Amino acid sequence: MRKLMLAAAFALAATAGQAAEPIEGNWKTASGETAAIGKCGSVYCVTLKTGKHAGKQIGRLAGKDGEYSGEITDPAEDKTYSGSGSVSGNSLKMKGCVLKILCKSQTWTRL
């Protein structure tokens, strides 16, 4: 019985370590600004907190388990693209695409 309990405890610890990191929080963008990601209704909104476009919402993503998709806006050009985000530890890989074939990616770091 004791061996079974130890095995169950190790299995639980292993799966807890594999749980996806949340997307919510503050992130340093590739250009050095701070972006806040938080719940807004049933999706996650991405809002710039610093820089020339502070206060501007630049994305809406839906998803779970570290994988998200939706729309991302380039604030400098005010163009919106199909977007996705993938969380891995303290990194968030953001990707924006035109027609799902012309894509640009950047990695953000959790603050």
C-alpha positions as CSV (number, residue, x, y, z in Angstrom):
1,M,0.0,0.0,0.0
2,R,2.8,2.4,0.9
3,K,4.5,1.8,-2.5
4,L,1.2,2.5,-4.3
5,M,0.8,5.8,-2.4
6,L,4.4,6.8,-3.2
7,A,3.9,6.0,-6.9
8,A,0.7,8.0,-6.9
9,A,2.4,11.0,-5.3
10,F,5.3,10.9,-7.9
11,A,2.8,10.7,-10.7
12,L,0.8,13.7,-9.3
13,A,4.0,15.7,-8.9
14,A,5.1,14.8,-12.5
15,T,1.8,15.9,-14.0
16,A,1.8,19.1,-11.9
17,G,5.2,20.0,-13.4
18,Q,3.8,19.6,-16.9
19,A,0.9,21.9,-16.4
20,A,0.8,24.8,-18.8
21,E,2.0,28.2,-17.7
22,P,-0.8,30.9,-17.6
23,I,-0.7,33.5,-20.3
24,E,-2.1,36.2,-17.9
25,G,0.5,38.6,-16.6
26,N,2.9,41.3,-17.7
27,W,5.3,40.6,-20.5
28,K,8.3,42.4,-22.0
29,T,7.8,42.6,-25.8
30,A,10.5,42.2,-28.4
31,S,10.7,45.9,-28.8
32,G,11.1,46.5,-25.1
33,E,7.6,47.7,-24.1
34,T,5.5,46.1,-21.4
35,A,2.3,44.4,-22.4
36,A,-0.4,43.2,-20.0
37,I,-2.4,40.1,-20.8
38,G,-5.6,39.6,-18.8
39,K,-9.1,38.1,-19.0
40,C,-11.7,40.2,-20.8
41,G,-14.9,38.3,-21.1
42,S,-14.2,34.8,-22.5
43,V,-10.9,35.7,-24.1
44,Y,-7.5,37.2,-23.1
45,C,-6.8,40.8,-24.1
46,V,-3.3,42.1,-24.8
47,T,-2.8,45.8,-23.9
48,L,0.4,47.8,-24.1
49,K,1.3,49.5,-20.9
50,T,4.4,51.4,-21.9
51,G,5.8,53.0,-25.0
52,K,4.4,55.2,-27.8
53,H,1.2,53.1,-28.0
54,A,0.6,52.7,-24.2
55,G,-3.1,51.9,-23.4
56,K,-3.8,50.4,-26.8
57,Q,-5.3,46.9,-27.0
58,I,-3.2,45.0,-29.5
59,G,-4.7,41.5,-29.3
60,R,-7.5,39.1,-28.3
61,L,-6.6,35.5,-27.8
62,A,-8.6,32.5,-26.8
63,G,-7.3,29.1,-25.7
64,K,-5.9,27.1,-22.9
65,D,-3.1,24.8,-21.8
66,G,-0.4,27.2,-23.1
67,E,-1.8,27.5,-26.7
68,Y,-3.8,30.5,-27.8
69,S,-5.1,31.9,-31.0
70,G,-7.0,35.0,-32.2
71,E,-5.9,38.4,-33.6
72,I,-2.8,40.5,-33.1
73,T,-2.5,44.1,-34.1
74,D,0.8,45.8,-35.1
75,P,0.3,49.1,-33.3
76,A,2.9,51.0,-35.5
77,E,1.0,50.1,-38.7
78,D,-2.5,49.6,-37.2
79,K,-2.9,46.4,-39.1
80,T,-4.5,43.3,-37.6
81,Y,-3.4,39.8,-38.3
82,S,-4.3,36.2,-37.5
83,G,-2.3,35.5,-34.4
84,S,-1.3,32.9,-31.9
85,G,0.6,32.6,-28.7
86,S,2.4,29.7,-27.1
87,V,3.6,29.9,-23.4
88,S,6.6,27.9,-22.3
89,G,7.9,28.8,-18.8
90,N,8.7,32.5,-18.8
91,S,8.6,32.8,-22.6
92,L,5.6,33.7,-24.8
93,K,6.1,33.1,-28.5
94,M,3.8,35.4,-30.4
95,K,3.1,34.9,-34.1
96,G,1.1,37.0,-36.5
97,C,0.2,35.8,-40.0
98,V,-1.3,37.1,-43.3
99,L,-3.2,34.3,-45.0
100,K,-1.5,31.8,-42.6
101,I,1.5,31.7,-44.9
102,L,3.4,35.0,-44.4
103,C,4.2,35.0,-40.7
104,K,6.4,36.9,-38.3
105,S,7.2,35.7,-34.8
106,Q,8.7,37.2,-31.7
107,T,9.4,36.0,-28.2
108,W,8.2,37.9,-25.1
109,T,9.5,37.5,-21.6
110,R,7.5,37.3,-18.4
111,L,8.1,40.2,-16.0
